[in-house]
Amino acid sequence: MAVQEVRGRCLCGAVTYRATGTPRHLTHCHCESCRRASGAPFVSWATFRAADFQFTGAAPAQFRSSARAVRTFCGTCGTPLTFQLTGAPEEIDITICSLDDPETLHPEDHTWTQRQLSWISLADGLPRHATTAEE
């Protein structure tokens, strides 16, 4: 999937961003950290090269959600925007549903399904991984 540029923003529009290049690892994540950070049963992510991503509006707030990751969100409206592993600074994950056109990117699998809530029933036919897609 070749994407030249995507743009996104938070709910109030204060924090905006753009990413260029081809995304990889488009996934629905069911881990507890993503659920708690979003208040949703899972979060859809797309990974871009960090060098191809930039915030273009107000600076987001940051939260170290674990010893190995930092999340950004709008400090005004609370919209979750990015996730970045400290051990992989060359990559950044963006929340697909914060894109101006979330239909642009389609998740390709489900990760951390061992943490999936029991009342979620999925019939999308996408591959499912108990933890990460790499394992």
LINJO-V196783 format. One record per backbone hydrogen bond with DSSP energy under -0.5 kcal/mol. CO is the residue of the C=O (numbers start at 1). NH is the residue of the N-H. If there is no record, write none. Layout:
BEGIN
CO;NH
CO;NH
END
This chain:
BEGIN
1;3
4;21
6;19
7;100
7;101
8;17
14;16
14;58
15;10
16;56
16;57
17;8
18;54
19;6
21;23
24;47
25;27
26;108
26;109
27;29
27;45
28;111
29;43
31;35
32;36
33;37
34;38
35;39
35;40
43;29
44;96
45;27
46;94
47;24
48;92
49;52
50;53
52;20
54;18
61;73
63;65
63;71
66;69
68;86
68;87
69;65
69;66
70;84
71;63
72;81
72;82
73;61
74;78
79;74
81;95
82;72
83;93
84;70
85;88
88;91
90;50
92;48
93;83
94;46
94;96
95;98
96;99
98;9
99;102
101;104
102;105
105;107
108;127
109;28
110;129
111;30
112;115
113;116
117;120
119;121
120;122
127;110
129;113
130;114
131;112
132;135
END
